[in-house]
Amino acid sequence: MFDGETFRSEGGTVLVDDGRIVGVEARSAALPEGCQVTEFAGATVLPGLIDMHVHLCGDAADGALDKLSDYSDEELDAVIAKSLQDEVAGGVTTVRDLGDRQWAVVAWRDRLAAVSTDRCLPTIVASGPPITSPGGHCWNMGGEVQGRAELRAAVRERAERRVDVVKVMASGGFVTAGTEVMACQFSLDDLSLIVDEAHGCGLGVTAHAHGLPAVHQALDAGVDGIEHCTCMTETGITLSDELVGRLASAGVVVCPTLGGAAGTAPPPAVLALLARTGRSLEAGQAARRAAFARMHKGGVTIASGSDAGIGEVKPHGVLARGVGALAAGGVPVAEALASATSVAAKAAGLGPSKGRLQPGYDADLLVIDGDLGHDVEGLEQVQAVYLRGRRVPPER
């Protein structure tokens, strides 16, 4: 048993009633009379995974984000439904969507929250369309703004629609033509305005930042989280001890978006950047893993996300590979798992209800073949998923 923070090597029993955990006992504990028991021998039980960075509107095909503006409402609904189903099949019971198109995912969040708990789809935390510059990264999601009045209005609209977090594109991205990952998309004054307005509305801000200048700018602006945090320069990843210290002391939550589908190539822009910096794909991936291990060792809060949906390399439901990549980079297994359970829950504002095997928490459970304490790659071997106490797919 992994309870969200530590392993219990002796195993255990999770007692569930009405969608909540009501007890976490030793494996040998006496059970209430008449209690229905499901036993998983040779398996590990842990909280359902929380993916802190998904794009439910993306169908995980190449060019997925380019198609967004062409979808009808019905087509987009079908893509979101399939994305959610794929996420839960991979053991993900909560998603934080950071790339909505015209509020479609916010509408899904509200619909799912309004129906009974027998709906076997993950809980959604939603940002709405990311705030971006005209023609900037993910402009076709509907979040283009320019000038201080539009920036204020954009944040206030998100507050009125009750988003859970504000997402801003501080740098360009790899999958939007015409943008540059090394370049900042906003001035420091504009980014600071977004943060101040959001904090005034009681909302946190997480910033997409690949280039090192955008990482520094996001820190200067006072953001609460940084997505990717690649720290790219023209010579490769540049991560100083000073920057690690700043990230840690500021309490910024870093979402690495490691991992992906085996046997698939990253976007051409990623390959071009690697060529420019003189690195192979394998060397680039190893450098990213090592950078996040350094951040973690330096006290930076790491919450795992996949960037699912943006292309074939990032299908829905593969968060387990990102957790495995953290462990491969040197993060202890229990702390890598916590990045997708208890740490992620707290960062997503769900700390009192998700990410732990503890009485009073939602019974979102994941059962994995084998002993995760010895083989974190086994996280991909999903045996059973429970959402609010119901097995997915429902037992018949």
Legacy VTK file of the C-alpha trace (Angstrom):
# vtk DataFile Version 3.0
C-alpha trace
ASCII
DATASET POLYDATA
POINTS 396 float
0.000 0.000 0.000
1.162 3.518 -0.869
-0.949 5.984 1.106
-0.012 9.085 -0.908
3.084 9.833 1.138
4.674 6.583 2.308
4.651 2.849 1.595
3.138 0.309 3.960
5.017 -2.812 3.007
2.729 -5.066 5.054
-0.207 -4.194 2.798
-3.590 -3.144 4.074
-7.334 -2.842 3.752
-9.187 0.249 2.563
-12.758 0.512 3.863
-15.139 2.449 1.637
-18.691 3.645 2.209
-20.798 6.013 0.104
-17.870 7.084 -2.060
-15.553 7.948 0.817
-12.727 6.184 2.606
-13.924 5.382 6.135
-10.940 3.364 7.309
-7.422 2.288 6.386
-6.535 -0.832 8.327
-3.940 -3.564 8.468
-4.422 -6.415 6.018
-5.277 -8.741 8.909
-7.795 -6.388 10.553
-11.276 -7.677 11.389
-13.870 -6.296 8.962
-17.405 -5.101 9.674
-20.012 -7.858 9.499
-21.593 -8.109 6.057
-18.838 -6.027 4.420
-18.340 -6.825 0.727
-14.655 -7.608 0.156
-12.577 -7.399 -3.012
-9.080 -8.824 -2.624
-6.068 -8.099 -4.836
-3.186 -10.446 -4.134
0.316 -9.453 -5.198
-0.775 -5.906 -5.982
-0.257 -2.348 -4.737
-3.139 -0.032 -3.841
-2.635 3.736 -3.912
-4.685 6.892 -4.430
-5.902 7.519 -7.978
-3.417 9.599 -9.953
-3.837 13.348 -10.457
-2.605 14.676 -13.800
-1.773 18.338 -13.316
-1.477 19.246 -17.007
-3.823 17.906 -19.679
-5.554 19.208 -22.796
-8.891 17.412 -22.898
-9.788 19.213 -26.138
-6.805 17.576 -27.852
-7.345 14.175 -29.468
-3.655 13.200 -29.111
-3.131 12.999 -32.865
-0.413 15.007 -34.573
-1.689 18.535 -35.139
-4.309 18.049 -32.408
-4.289 21.667 -31.237
-4.374 23.044 -34.784
-7.795 21.402 -35.276
-9.467 23.037 -32.292
-11.008 26.000 -34.070
-12.540 23.693 -36.714
-14.493 21.454 -34.323
-18.238 21.725 -34.004
-19.577 21.704 -30.439
-20.620 18.072 -30.880
-17.213 17.053 -32.205
-15.437 18.801 -29.354
-17.709 17.119 -26.793
-16.834 13.745 -28.294
-13.102 14.483 -28.068
-13.387 15.563 -24.417
-15.425 12.472 -23.501
-12.864 10.155 -25.134
-9.992 12.008 -23.450
-11.583 11.547 -20.022
-12.196 7.853 -20.665
-8.574 7.342 -21.712
-7.325 9.182 -18.632
-9.253 6.990 -16.195
-8.167 3.846 -18.053
-4.589 4.879 -17.245
-5.331 5.228 -13.533
-5.937 8.994 -13.557
-8.928 9.944 -11.410
-8.460 13.744 -11.427
-7.245 16.000 -14.241
-6.258 19.643 -14.308
-7.089 20.962 -17.759
-4.840 23.836 -18.861
-5.897 24.245 -22.483
-9.634 24.714 -22.899
-11.246 25.970 -26.106
-13.963 28.550 -25.568
-14.906 27.211 -22.103
-15.936 23.716 -23.266
-14.008 21.965 -20.468
-15.337 24.376 -17.841
-18.842 23.367 -18.974
-17.900 19.687 -18.646
-16.532 20.310 -15.140
-19.801 21.916 -14.102
-21.934 19.171 -15.681
-19.982 16.377 -14.029
-20.119 18.113 -10.655
-23.895 18.422 -10.957
-24.661 14.755 -11.715
-24.738 11.858 -9.272
-21.483 10.206 -8.246
-22.110 7.141 -10.401
-20.564 8.963 -13.363
-17.306 7.079 -13.985
-15.213 9.965 -15.286
-12.380 11.854 -13.577
-12.847 14.992 -11.531
-11.925 18.082 -13.567
-9.981 21.116 -12.383
-10.213 23.733 -15.148
-8.436 26.907 -16.241
-10.515 27.866 -19.261
-8.618 29.124 -22.344
-5.025 30.066 -21.512
-4.260 33.774 -21.652
-1.901 34.365 -24.566
-0.659 37.180 -26.786
-2.154 37.840 -30.268
-0.985 34.957 -32.441
0.779 33.503 -29.405
1.022 29.939 -28.186
-2.414 28.236 -28.359
-4.050 31.404 -29.717
-6.831 29.306 -31.292
-8.196 28.375 -27.879
-9.716 31.853 -27.644
-7.514 33.508 -25.022
-5.715 36.180 -27.080
-5.364 39.520 -25.276
-3.419 42.742 -25.751
-3.135 45.766 -23.494
-3.813 46.225 -19.805
-7.579 46.676 -20.136
-7.934 43.384 -22.008
-5.665 41.627 -19.526
-7.824 42.771 -16.599
-11.000 41.807 -18.425
-9.612 38.364 -19.243
-8.824 37.578 -15.620
-12.195 38.888 -14.441
-14.021 36.789 -17.012
-12.237 33.711 -15.700
-13.202 34.604 -12.161
-16.832 35.080 -13.212
-16.821 31.657 -14.886
-15.349 30.192 -11.684
-12.190 28.718 -13.129
-9.983 26.889 -10.643
-6.705 28.448 -11.814
-5.543 31.015 -14.388
-3.174 29.721 -17.067
-0.934 32.156 -18.938
1.476 31.489 -21.795
4.633 33.254 -20.647
6.685 31.879 -23.546
6.046 30.510 -26.997
5.434 26.808 -27.510
6.611 23.895 -29.611
3.252 23.110 -31.229
2.146 26.606 -32.315
3.713 27.777 -35.564
5.191 31.253 -35.450
5.980 31.259 -31.742
9.429 30.993 -30.189
9.991 28.983 -27.025
12.934 31.179 -26.031
10.908 34.401 -26.216
8.648 35.961 -23.580
5.114 36.653 -24.824
4.334 39.422 -22.310
6.239 42.200 -20.596
6.968 41.794 -16.897
4.453 44.561 -16.147
1.718 42.745 -18.062
2.488 39.382 -16.480
2.543 40.996 -13.024
-0.835 42.583 -13.764
-2.304 39.168 -14.584
-0.960 37.749 -11.319
-2.159 40.688 -9.231
-5.647 40.622 -10.768
-5.931 36.860 -10.327
-4.757 36.953 -6.721
-7.232 39.733 -6.080
-9.955 37.370 -7.311
-8.690 34.542 -5.117
-7.171 32.614 -8.022
-3.712 31.186 -8.501
-1.718 31.590 -11.711
0.362 28.973 -13.465
2.617 29.992 -16.348
3.716 27.979 -19.380
7.449 28.670 -19.657
10.033 26.811 -21.731
12.735 29.445 -22.229
14.918 30.487 -19.310
13.951 34.196 -19.690
10.267 33.294 -19.292
11.017 31.206 -16.186
12.794 34.162 -14.574
10.023 36.537 -15.660
7.329 34.258 -14.212
9.176 34.193 -10.899
9.578 37.977 -10.940
5.829 38.346 -11.564
4.959 36.146 -8.578
3.211 33.229 -10.281
2.116 30.245 -8.202
3.151 27.549 -10.676
5.333 27.015 -13.736
4.450 24.460 -16.402
7.341 22.681 -18.160
9.977 24.969 -16.546
12.428 23.692 -19.135
14.967 26.509 -18.588
16.053 26.339 -22.234
18.798 28.501 -23.673
20.571 28.366 -27.031
23.127 26.021 -25.466
20.628 23.679 -23.813
19.066 23.504 -20.348
20.624 26.033 -17.977
19.666 25.528 -14.336
21.694 27.380 -11.720
21.700 26.753 -7.977
20.410 30.309 -7.593
17.370 29.554 -9.750
16.641 26.341 -7.848
16.800 28.349 -4.633
14.439 30.993 -5.989
11.904 28.390 -7.113
12.049 26.685 -3.734
11.861 29.829 -1.586
8.966 31.224 -3.637
6.971 28.023 -3.121
6.326 27.771 -6.853
4.805 24.452 -7.976
6.736 23.096 -10.963
4.973 20.692 -13.338
7.648 18.913 -15.434
5.388 17.253 -18.097
7.859 14.413 -18.508
7.151 11.120 -20.251
5.169 10.186 -23.329
4.214 7.347 -25.607
6.922 4.866 -26.518
8.065 4.767 -30.137
6.748 8.217 -31.071
8.731 11.254 -32.143
8.348 14.670 -30.473
7.142 17.666 -32.502
9.514 18.882 -35.247
10.175 22.083 -33.314
11.556 20.028 -30.405
13.856 18.101 -32.742
15.000 21.354 -34.351
15.839 22.850 -30.952
17.767 19.744 -29.963
19.742 19.968 -33.209
20.423 23.649 -32.545
21.771 22.875 -29.089
23.787 19.897 -30.316
21.944 17.241 -28.310
20.324 13.963 -29.229
16.740 13.248 -28.157
17.991 10.789 -25.540
20.494 13.300 -24.165
17.826 15.998 -24.058
15.423 13.751 -22.145
18.147 12.737 -19.703
19.030 16.405 -19.130
15.398 17.220 -18.331
15.121 14.318 -15.888
18.337 15.402 -14.175
17.159 19.028 -13.964
13.931 18.116 -12.192
15.753 15.781 -9.843
18.008 18.738 -8.931
14.971 20.932 -8.360
13.389 18.301 -6.144
16.568 17.824 -4.131
16.767 21.603 -3.746
13.315 21.779 -2.158
11.212 22.732 -5.187
7.643 21.409 -5.119
7.163 19.032 -8.061
3.641 18.058 -9.183
3.434 15.665 -12.122
1.537 16.343 -15.326
1.647 14.818 -18.787
0.670 17.555 -21.298
-1.694 14.897 -22.664
-3.619 15.533 -25.852
-1.195 17.701 -27.799
0.004 14.961 -30.187
0.874 11.304 -30.649
3.804 11.597 -28.263
1.405 12.723 -25.499
-1.678 10.474 -25.455
-4.197 10.662 -22.645
-3.686 8.345 -19.701
0.125 8.098 -19.688
0.908 10.079 -16.530
2.519 6.911 -15.143
5.405 7.386 -17.574
6.084 10.879 -16.307
6.200 9.578 -12.732
8.578 6.852 -13.880
10.774 9.458 -15.581
11.060 11.415 -12.330
12.174 8.260 -10.524
14.616 7.426 -13.323
16.127 10.892 -12.916
16.859 10.273 -9.240
13.704 11.291 -7.345
12.938 8.638 -4.680
10.057 6.376 -5.701
7.708 7.412 -2.881
8.281 11.096 -3.635
7.802 10.558 -7.364
4.455 8.872 -6.598
3.521 11.668 -4.196
4.043 14.157 -7.045
1.004 12.582 -8.732
-1.055 11.998 -5.572
-0.793 13.976 -2.326
1.457 16.774 -3.615
-0.619 17.190 -6.772
-3.852 17.236 -4.754
-2.592 20.045 -2.551
-1.322 22.026 -5.550
-4.688 21.615 -7.304
-6.608 22.861 -4.262
-7.963 19.375 -3.493
-5.735 18.549 -0.535
-8.577 17.900 1.956
-10.331 15.355 -0.287
-7.976 13.652 -2.758
-4.488 12.198 -3.115
-4.394 10.214 0.146
-5.598 6.895 1.507
-7.062 8.393 4.640
-10.491 8.401 6.323
-12.720 11.169 5.006
-11.037 11.328 1.591
-12.729 10.462 -1.694
-12.437 6.756 -2.513
-10.486 7.343 -5.741
-8.270 4.255 -5.769
-5.780 2.641 -8.110
-4.681 -0.997 -7.946
-1.447 -1.925 -9.714
0.030 -5.360 -10.379
3.166 -6.009 -8.359
5.122 -4.048 -5.761
5.536 -0.385 -6.753
8.122 0.062 -4.036
10.503 -2.079 -6.069
9.380 -1.272 -9.619
7.796 2.129 -10.273
7.460 1.243 -13.956
4.742 -1.144 -12.794
2.532 1.939 -12.393
1.457 1.330 -15.989
0.099 -2.146 -15.089
-3.382 -1.042 -14.058
-5.460 -3.814 -12.505
-8.398 -1.765 -11.208
-9.530 1.845 -10.871
-12.161 3.081 -8.435
-13.849 6.465 -8.724
-15.650 7.559 -5.570
-15.822 3.937 -4.494
-17.139 2.480 -7.755
-14.982 0.285 -9.919
-14.381 1.482 -13.479
-15.824 0.014 -15.585
-18.648 -0.747 -13.167
-18.711 -4.303 -11.908
-21.567 -6.300 -13.445
LINES 1 397
396 0 1 2 3 4 5 6 7 8 9 10 11 12 13 14 15 16 17 18 19 20 21 22 23 24 25 26 27 28 29 30 31 32 33 34 35 36 37 38 39 40 41 42 43 44 45 46 47 48 49 50 51 52 53 54 55 56 57 58 59 60 61 62 63 64 65 66 67 68 69 70 71 72 73 74 75 76 77 78 79 80 81 82 83 84 85 86 87 88 89 90 91 92 93 94 95 96 97 98 99 100 101 102 103 104 105 106 107 108 109 110 111 112 113 114 115 116 117 118 119 120 121 122 123 124 125 126 127 128 129 130 131 132 133 134 135 136 137 138 139 140 141 142 143 144 145 146 147 148 149 150 151 152 153 154 155 156 157 158 159 160 161 162 163 164 165 166 167 168 169 170 171 172 173 174 175 176 177 178 179 180 181 182 183 184 185 186 187 188 189 190 191 192 193 194 195 196 197 198 199 200 201 202 203 204 205 206 207 208 209 210 211 212 213 214 215 216 217 218 219 220 221 222 223 224 225 226 227 228 229 230 231 232 233 234 235 236 237 238 239 240 241 242 243 244 245 246 247 248 249 250 251 252 253 254 255 256 257 258 259 260 261 262 263 264 265 266 267 268 269 270 271 272 273 274 275 276 277 278 279 280 281 282 283 284 285 286 287 288 289 290 291 292 293 294 295 296 297 298 299 300 301 302 303 304 305 306 307 308 309 310 311 312 313 314 315 316 317 318 319 320 321 322 323 324 325 326 327 328 329 330 331 332 333 334 335 336 337 338 339 340 341 342 343 344 345 346 347 348 349 350 351 352 353 354 355 356 357 358 359 360 361 362 363 364 365 366 367 368 369 370 371 372 373 374 375 376 377 378 379 380 381 382 383 384 385 386 387 388 389 390 391 392 393 394 395
